[in-house]
Amino acid sequence: MTKDIPITREDIEEIVTILDQTPYDQVDVRIGRFTLKVARTGKGWSQELELDDVAGVAPALEPATVSTEPKPAADDSTLSIRPPLPGTFYRAPQPGAPPFVEVGDRVGPDTVVAIIETMKLMTSVSAGCCGIVEAIVIPNATLVDTEAVLMRVRPDAA
């Protein structure tokens, strides 16, 4: 995080640790020129940090935008599944657990195919389409950005 943000990664981790011990599913914090939104997402927590534009200076971080539609690959008829935000790509919900999906598995729009860890917060990645997983492009535990192609899905012919 940049030094002009009045909250650190450790602050967010502490908030998540506290929330893990409560029944709350979401918390929104507004302090000064930033807003932090933390929400429980089934297997972990997602976060969104927004900074207000101060004195004409653009925010250092923008909230993640989640696209529900995978993008078509340039070279064939498969669809590319991309992460909703930058972070570390994991194929399984925890170390030692079986992967969410394998090549050859059928997925639907709401099928969780991976998780992205950003600042100790987990965000589920859904397939966003119906079809067969044709390729898993990125190795497990790899740092990715939002343009990375995680998987390719051959859409169902219908």
Secondary structure, DSSP 8 states (H G I E B T S, - for coil): --TTSS--HHHHHHHHHHHHTSS-SEEEEEETTEEEEEEE-SSSEEEEEEE--BTTB--SS------SS-EE-SSSS-EEE--SSSEEEESSSSTTS--S--TT-EE-TT-EEEEEEETTEEEEEE--S-EEEEEE-S-TTEEE-TT---EEEEE---
